Structures are given as structure tokens and as C-alpha cells.
Amino acid sequence: MRDLPFLKEGLIPQEEGGLAVEKLNYQGEEDEKLSDQDVQDLAAALLNNSAFEGEVKLNNNELSDLAALHLAPVFEKENG
């Protein structure tokens, strides 16, 4: 979750070369699957971030319904 520190600070995440990240792509590689807690942390950061407006991909992770509950306030947020 390399982007989390940027999101927590209200910034747009950046790649190592300094380019802005336009999409948060966490598509559950075999060795890097997100947990419900990871999604909770991501949702909290997105909820308090107005700068990032990109897509978030969470396919192929081993998430439960709790992950959806953590993300719901992000979707309810104005301009979320």
C-alpha cells in the first residue's frame, strides 16, 4: 500500500519517478492480497482525501463483506 502515506496527507500518490498515480491498482497478486483491515485503512485515507480522483481496483483480493462496509462512506462522500 505504497500510496497510503500520500492519501493520508491529502495528496495525489506518486510513482517512484514522480508521476502522479491516476489509478490505485490493487488487483490481488498472489503474494500481495489485501485484507479487510488494509481496505479499512485505504477507505479512511480516501475519505479524508479530496485530491485523488482516480479509479480504485480491488479485484482478486480475499475480501469479505466488511471491506464493502468500509468503502461505503467513500462512495457516499460528495465527489467521492
Buried (B, 14 or more C-beta within 10 A) or exposed (E): BEBBEBBBEEBBBEEEEEEEBEEBEBEBEEEEBBBBEBBBBBBBBBBEBEEBEBEBEBEEBEBEEEBBEBBEEBEEEEEE
